[in-house]
Amino acid sequence: MAKFLTTKGTSYAIEKLITDAKESLIIISPYMKVSKIIMSRLLAADKRGVNIIIVFRDREKSQILKNTFKQFEKINIYQHSDIHAKCYLNEEDAIVSSMNLYDYSERNNWEMSAVFNVEEDATPFTDIVDELKTIINGASLILGKGSHTLPSADSLEDFAQFLNTRHRREDFRYLKQLETRNLGEPEYYGYIVNKELIPNVHISFNGKRIEFELLTSKQIQDQIKRAVEKIGEETKVDNSRTRFFYNSTDTVTAYLSIDQRNTWENFSREKKFICWCDVLDEGKDLLSPFL
């Protein structure tokens, strides 16, 4: 049965969750400034061979976090500009909390949390795992040393050709752009674009999410927004693979929510392509009636 925690209880539970992790540890914390005690626990987990995933929000802190965790051997750090949730998870327990992994929060803030166990709270635990995978799928990898269970953009150029063959067209284009943002060494980011598949919609795909930019009237955008919100409520019930979101930039974003029993790294390359093709087709089916 889920347990309620206050500030002190939350701090203790997070530390224990890190200490008890055997194979995997996921930390979702928009803002991070790790205390010495928590850092020592994380280092110990890393030395035990635990795969650690951290997702944070503030992109300007990317280089700081890279430097903080550069000594780790099995860690993936992701940046996601839209996260506000705080969550901590290992194989046995999930903590959904108001507390960032920030030493000031531990000392000064009033915080609340709930703890869910994989056996005692199987349904909400599964829902949490699925939601975390959706968040990670939509995030950008800034430091990768651990096992990857998420989509890779390495084969985007081949995927563009796969899409053209599948849809019997030639307007899926692979582009590559240089991005620096003063965060250390320049990196190249690939993506696929299409402006013809759906009328008045620009499609882009970066290996982690598909974005449908709506070039329509405000009235049609409002209709699509309501449809997306309805699908979002239904998705919570049926746990379907695709998650649709409507954001403030008049764009519908689709994420791939992989069933927790199947890890992405075990999929063949063709199966990965087909999964994303299905997401694209679902997006087309969603939008086409309004266009």
Stockholm file with secondary structure:
# STOCKHOLM 1.0

chainA/1-291         MAKFLTTKGTSYAIEKLITDAKESLIIISPYMKVSKIIMSRLLAADKRGVNIIIVFRDREKSQILKNTFKQFEKINIYQHSDIHAKCYLNEEDAIVSSMNLYDYSERNNWEMSAVFNVEEDATPFTDIVDELKTIINGASLILGKGSHTLPSADSLEDFAQFLNTRHRREDFRYLKQLETRNLGEPEYYGYIVNKELIPNVHISFNGKRIEFELLTSKQIQDQIKRAVEKIGEETKVDNSRTRFFYNSTDTVTAYLSIDQRNTWENFSREKKFICWCDVLDEGKDLLSPFL
#=GR chainA/1-291 SS CCEEECHHHHHHHHHHHHHHCSSEEEEECSSEECCHHHHHHHHHHHHTTCEEEEEESCGGGHHHHHHHTTTCSSEEEEECTTCCCEEEECSSEEEEESCCEEHHHHHHCCCCEEEEETTTTHHHHHHHHHHHHHHHHTSEEEEECSCCCSCCSTTHHHHHHHHHHHHTCSCCEEEEEEECTTSSSCEEEEEEEESSSSTTEEEEECSSEEEEEECSCHHHHHHHHHHHHHHHHHHHHHCCSEEEEEETTTEEEEEECCCTTSCGGGSCHHHHHHHHHHHHHHHHHHHGGGC
#=GC SS_cons         CCEEECHHHHHHHHHHHHHHCSSEEEEECSSEECCHHHHHHHHHHHHTTCEEEEEESCGGGHHHHHHHTTTCSSEEEEECTTCCCEEEECSSEEEEESCCEEHHHHHHCCCCEEEEETTTTHHHHHHHHHHHHHHHHTSEEEEECSCCCSCCSTTHHHHHHHHHHHHTCSCCEEEEEEECTTSSSCEEEEEEEESSSSTTEEEEECSSEEEEEECSCHHHHHHHHHHHHHHHHHHHHHCCSEEEEEETTTEEEEEECCCTTSCGGGSCHHHHHHHHHHHHHHHHHHHGGGC
//
